[in-house]
Amino acid sequence: MKKGNVFTRALTLTLAGSMLLTGCGGGSKTAETKAVQEAVDSDGRKMEGNLYTEGLPIVKEQETFTIAVIGHPLAKGTYEDKPCVIQAEKDTNIKIKWMEIPSTGWQEKINVMFASGELPDAIATGITDSSIVKNLPQLVPVGDYIDKYAPHVAETYNKYPDLKTMLKQDDGKIYSFMTSSQTARNDSTSGVLFINKQWLDNLGLPVPATVDEYYAALKAFKEQDPNGNGVNDEIPFSFCQQYYASQFKMMMGAFGIKDDTDHIMIEDGKVELSAAKPQYYDALKYYHKLASEGLLDVEGFSQTQQQYYSKGQQMVVGSFLEYLPYYVVGQENDSQYIPLAPLKSDSGEPLWDGIKDKFAGWHNGFVITKACKNPEALVRWFDYCNTSFTTKMQWFNGDRGVLWEMDDETGEWWNVNNYPEGQTKGEYRYTMSTGPHAPIFLTKDDWDKFVQKDDPQAEERKDCINLLEPYFPKDYILPVFEKTAVVEEKENLRVDIDNYIKNFTAQAVLSGIDDAGWKEHLAKLEKLNTARYLELQQQTYDNTNAN
């Protein structure tokens, strides 16, 4: 930038609240009436106070903003150390103070912030729909700023108008930015059930296809020293309820149950409560049998992700749930494990919790709060992060040439594995980038240019999806924002139902359940007004499938 004084001709304007915006703002009014000093800098760029309305840097004098984000346990160092963060500060002159919060308890901490009014300038990573809808007065309607201050975001939303539909609130305004990926087949499900094939071979066992064969394999793991160390230290099956890709609920698919945080499944267009179906009872009895015989890790309902990974690194876990095995057991042991298709039982056709052609974006991925004194600058900063594919990928996957590479002429890109020796792929990624927590949105156009090249882990994940996809439920509810009253009523019911079902499931698996206990459970569900909860979920399903 050329040095010199700001051009002396300046015009003070009041931006009236009645000024209409079109495009991404949905025809809504500007966020606030705000007096700004418009000027022209020595390089000819227009300014509003300290803000440049286009180009880089974004602000003339450095400004600092606080952003809350989930900290990943595999990351070494802090957000401030990440190359994408360092580059962004250099380019924009905006400094971000990152408020890193562990994934365990993330939403609870966000709820406390809203309740207390002690909010950061922005929240990344995604918060629940209800948090957004309930707290709209504490959020900036970012849609009012997009057309003027976020041209790259505006271009994406205008090209894919469904995105704006998914982002709009009942008042017609947009209060959040879309983040993550528009589509990503490898993320069409979260966790996969893996088993140690080498242990099976050591004991002369087949790959389990049924719940009975799985039980037999786990029992052999416990009793026959498959790792050959002469110590009875094997954990036949483990999971981690605190981590999205390792949660016990996925195991219910063997009994024809699709369970999730909403605890609903859809059959022939009817929304049903997963935990009220008789197959759920069958599943609880089976998994209690595993727990009672020491075949299921009873700490799975309470252990942290770090504790879960620590067990895996010791190579004592025979079967577990994860995105890919190397996260649990390390790169050097990854090849010992193979994915299992949903196990078959007598309770119904097996399912796996996933969505074919899943929309993978987070429509609640990035919000700016009213604590932010200069939302225009932060909107411009978010737009900067989405300026180009290479910028987005630096946030998402780290430096070019390490985990990803591209052809500058064709725009084609692919995964590579050039991370430093002594680090796992996950450790490198979450140390050098923000991963899926990035303030970026990878579009369908971006993914259409992806080509599969020599990437064993990508191929491994692809094989997992190929195995599981035929078992995905055919029906699901699209992610949309709804009226405040509907969201609040649904969420109030869901919280009580969710807390009860999680505690009930853990107790039933660990301590057992009989017919009397099951009847008591069904009665408890009725008292929690699950009938009304299902009615609201059915309305959402019917509305989103009306066309």
N, C-alpha and C positions, 0 to 999 in steps of 0.2 A: 504494500500500500504506500502511495506517495505521502510524504509528510507535509503538513501545512494546516492552516486553520480551516474550520468548517466554513463553507461558503456563507457569506454574511446574509444573503437573502433567505429568510426563513418565514414560514407561514404557520401561524398557530390555528389549528382547526379543532373543532369539537366534533367527534364522531358520534352522531346522534343515535340513540337506541332504535329509532324508527327506520334506520337505513337497512334495506333489505338485501339479503344475500341469496344467490341462486346456487344451483349445483349441489355440492356435498352438504351445504348447510340446510338443505331441505326446505329452502324458502323461508327459513326462520330469521328472526331479527338478530342483530349483533349482540354479543354477550353482555356488554355493558356500555353505558355512556362514558366515554373516556377522553379527556383532553390530552393531546399529544403535541409535541413540538416537531413539526416536519421541517426537515432541512436537507441540504445536499452537501455531502462530504467533498473533500478536495479531489477525490477520484471520480466524482460525478455520480456516486451512488446515493439514492434517496435514503433518508434516515427518519425514524420516528423516535425522538429522544435518543437513547443509546443504541437503538436497534437499527441495523441495516435491513431494509425490506427485501433485499435479494443479494445473492452472492455470499462470499466468505471474506472475512469472518462474519459471524452473525451479529455480534455486538462489538462496539468500539472499545469500551472499557470492560474488562473481564467481569462476568457475573457468575455467581455460584448458586446452584440449585441442588436440592436434596431429593434423591429418588430411592424409594424402598424397593428391594428386590430380593428374591430367594437366593441364598448362598448355597452352592452345590458342595457336598462333602468331598468330592474328588478334587476340587480345586486347590491348588497350592498358591498361597498368596491372596491378595485382595482384588476387588474390582479395579482399583486405581492402577494396578500393575498390568492390566490387560492391554495389549497393543492397540486394540480397537478404541479403548477408552482414551489412551494417550494420544492417538491420532485425532480423535474427535475433538479433544480439548485444543490441540494445536491448530486444527482447521477452523473451529468455530469461535474460539476464545471464550467458550462456556465451560466452566468447571463443574463437574458433578460430584457431589458428596454422596457416596453410595451407602445406604442403610441396609446392610446385608442381614437377612433373617433366615434361620434354618427352615427347611420345608415343614418339619414337625412344628405345629403350632402357628404356621404362617397366617392362616385365615383368622385365628383367634386374636393374634396381635393386630391385624388390620382392623378388626372389629373394635378393639380397644381404642385405637387411634381415632376412628370415626366418632366413637362415643365421647371421647375426651376432647375432641377438637384439636388435638396435638398432631397435626398431619404433616407429612413431607410435601414437597412441591408436586411430586408425581409418584405413582405406584406402577411398577412394571411387573411382568411375570403373569399377571392375571389374578383377579379376585372374583368372588362369586357374583353371579348376576344379581342376587338379592342385595349384596353390599352396594352395588352400583345404584340399583333402583331405589333402595331405601335412603341413600345418601346423595341424591341428585343435587340438593341445595348446596352441598359442600364440594361439588365438582364443577369444573369449567366445561361449558358446552363447546367442545373443541370443533364440532362441525361448523360453528360460526366463523372459524379462523382458517379452515382448510383451503378455500379457494384463493385467498390472498397470500397466505403464508406457507402453504404446503403444496406446491404444484405437483410434486411427484406422487404424493398420496392422492391428490385429487384425480390425477390421471388414472391411477389404479382403480379407484372407486367408481369413476365414470365408465371405465372399460368393463367393469364387473358390477353392474348395478345391484345385484343381489347382496353384495357386501353392505351397501348402504341400508338395504332393507333389514339386514340382520343387526345393524348397529343402531338403528333409530329407536328411540324411546317413545312412550305413549304421547308425549308432547310434540313429537315430530323432530326433536333435536337429537344430535349425536354427542355423546359424552365420553366416548372411549375410542381408541384407535385399535384396529385389527392388528394382531401380531401372530407370529409363528408362520405356518405354511398353509397356503390355500388348500393344497392337497398333498398327501404324502402316503403312498401305499404302505410303506414300511411302518407307518405309525397307525395303521388301521386297527391295530390292537396294541395293548400295552405290554403285558407280560406273557411269557411262554413257559410251559412246564418242561424243564430239562431233566435228563437222567444220565448218570455216568455209564456210558456204554462200555468203557474198559472194565468197570466193576462187574457189569453183567457178563461180559466175556470171561472174566476171571472165575466167575462162579458157574459158568455154563448155563446162563439164564437167557430166555428170549426177551426181545423188546416188548414191554407190556402194552397190550391193546385194550384190556378190560380192567375194571377196578379190582377184580380178583387177582389177576396177574400182577397188577401194581402192588397189591398187598403182599403177595408172595415175594416179589423182588425186594421190597423194603424190609421184610422180615429176614431175608437172607443177608441183606446189607448189615443188619444189626447183629446177626449171630455168627456170620462166617468170615469176618475180617477181610473184606474185599480189598482194602488198601494194603494189606499184607504187612502191617507194622507190628503185629503181635499184641496190639492193644485194642480193647473194646471201646474205641473212641468215635465210632461212626454215628452220624446223625442221618438217619435214612431220608427224611424229608423235612425241609425248612422253608420258611417264607418270612415276609416282613410286612406286617399290617400298616406300618408307618410310611411305606414307599409305594407309589402308584403302580409300579411294574411288578411288584412282588406280593400283592395282596391276596389273602386267602379266598376272597369271593370268586376268583376265577376258577377255583377247583369245583365249584358247584355245577359247572357245565357238564361234568360227567353224568349228572343226574337230570339233564334236560333243563337246567335252571340258568338263566342269564341274570346275574345280580350286579348292581352298580351302586353308586352313591344315592341314587333315587329309589333303588330297590323295586324297580318295575321292569316288566317285560311285556311285549305285545304279541298277542296270538290272535290271528284272524281279525285284526283291527281293533281288538279289545285290550285295554291296558289292565294288567293284573299285577298284584303284589307278589313278588318273588317269594318272600319268606312265609307266605300263607299257603303255598302250594304243597301238596303231599310229598312231592319229590324232594322238597327241601328237608322234610323230616327224614326221608331215606338217607339223604346226604349227611345229615348230622349224626345219625347212628353209625354210618360207615366211618366217618372221620373220628368219632369218639373211640371206635375200636382201634384205630391207628394210634391215637393218643394214649389209650390205656395200656397198650403194649410197647410203648416207647418208640414207636415208628414215626411219630410226628413231633416236631420240635415245639414243645408247649410254650417256649419263650417267643414264638412267632407273633403272638398277638400283642406283645409289649416291647420287643427289642427294637433298638434304633437301627437305622440303615448301616451305620458304622459297625455295630455289633454283628449284624447279619453278614456284612462283607468280611469281617474278621474271621468268622467261622469258616467261610468259604475259602479264604486264603490258606487255611490250615489243611485243606483237602480232606475234610472229614464228612462233608455233606454229599450224600448220594443223589439227591433230587431236589430241585428248588425252582422257584418262579423268578424270572428276570427278563429284561429286554434281550440280552445276549449273555452267554455264560461268563465271558471274560470280566464283566463287571463284578461278579461274585468271586470267581476263582483265579482271576488273573489271565493274562494273555497266554502264558506258557502252558496252562492247563485247559484252555478253552476247547481244544479239539477232543478232549475226552468225553464231552457231553453232547448229546443229541436231543432234538426237540421231540416231544410226544404229541400225537394227535389227541383230541379229547377222548378220554377213556370211556369205554362203553359200559353201561350198566343195564339192569332190568327195569329202570325207572322211566325210560324214555329215550328219544333220540338225543345224542350228545350235542352240546352247543359250546361255542367259545365266545367270550365277550369281545366283540369287534364289529366294525361297520365297513362293509365293502364300499369302495369309492368314497371313503369318509372325508367330509370337510374337516380339515385339521386345524383351521385357524382358531384363534382365541378372540372372540368379539369383545371380550372384556380385558384385553391384554395390556393396555396402557392408558391410564387416566391422569389428568392434571387436576389438582385440587385447588380450592379457593385460597389456600395458603400461598400459592404462587403469585408473586407480585408482578411478574412479567410473562404471562402465559404465551404471548405472541412469540417471544424468544424460544420458549421451550417447544412450541409447535414447530418453529423453524428448525430446532435441533433434531426433533423426531424426523422431520422431513429429510434433513441432511443424512441421517442414518439409513434412509431409504433411497438415497440419490441414485445409486447404481447397483448392479448386481455384485460387483467386487466389494463395494462397501458393505452391503448386506451380508455377504459371505464372510467378511472379516469378523463381523459381530457374531455370526452364526457358527462358524467352523474354524476361525483362526486365520493365520497368515496363509496366503496362497502358496502352493507348492509343498505344504506340509500335510494337510488333510484333504485338500482339494486343489484341482488344477483346471485350467480352461484353455480353449483355443480362441485367441483374440479375434480371428477372422470370422469364424462361424458362430461364436458365442457358446459352443458346446462346452460342457464342464463335466467333471467326473471326480470321484473320490480317490485319494491316494493315501498311502500310509508311510509317511516320512518323518514321523514323530521321533523325538530323541530316545536313544537307548536308555533303559531304566525307568521309562514312564509307560503306562498303559495308554491306549488311545483315548480312553475316557479322561484320564488325568491330564493329558495334554490339552484336550479340547476344552475342558472346563477351567483350566488354568489360563489358557491363552484367549479364550472367547467366552461369550455369555451363553452359548448354546441355544436351546429353545426359549431361554428367558430373554433373548435379545429384543431390543426395541425396533424390530424390523418385521416385514411381511414378505415372504417369498411367494410369488404369484404362480399361477398355472403356467404362464409364459416361461418363468424361470425354470420350472421343473420339466417343461417340455423340451428344454435344451440339455437335460441331463442324459448322459450316456454311461452305460455300465462298462467299466473297464476292470482291470485287475485289482479287485478289492475283496479279499476273502470275507471280511466281516459284513460287507454290504450283501455279498452273495449268500452268506449264512442267514442274515435276516430275511432276505428275499425267499429263501427256502422255507423259513419258518412261516412266513405269510402264505406261501403256496400251500403249505400243509394245513393251516388253520382256516383259511378263507372259506372253504366249503361249509364250515360249521358256524359261520357268523349268522346271527339272527337276520331275517329278511327285513324286518321293520324296526324303525327307531324314530325318535322325536328330534326334529331339527333344533339347533340352538338359536333361539330368538329371545329378544326382550319382550316382556309383557307388561300389562298395566300394573301399576304399583300395588293396588289392592290384591290382585291375583298373585303377584310374586310374593308379597308379604304373607298372605294366607298359606300359600303352598309351602313357602320356606319355613314358616312357624310349625306347620304340621310335619314337614320333612325332618327338621332337626330332632324333634322328639322321637319320631319313628326311626330315624337313622341311629340315634344313640341307643335306643332300646334294642334294635335288631343286632347291632354290633356287639353289645354286651351279652345279649341272649345267645347269639351264635358262639361266641367265645366260651361262655359258661357251658353250653350244651356239648361242645366238642371236648372240653376238658373234663367235665364232670358227668356227662351222660344225660340222656333224656328218655322218658318213657311215654306211653300214651296219655297218661294223666298230665304230664308236663307239657305235651304238645297241645292238648285241649286248653290248658291254662294259657299257653302262648297265644293261641288264636283268640281267646277272650281278651287278652291284653291288647292285641292289635285292634280289636273292635273299639276298646276304650280310648285308644289313641286316635280315633276318628279316621281310620284308614279309608272308610267308604267315601268321605268327602275328599280326601287326598287323591284317591283314584279318579273321582269325578273331575277334579281340576286337571289332572294329568290327561284324562281322556279329552277334555275340551281343548287342551293345547295340541294334542295329537290331531284331533279332527280339524282344528283351524289351520295347522301347518300342512295338512294334506287335502285341504278343500279343493285345491286346483290340480 
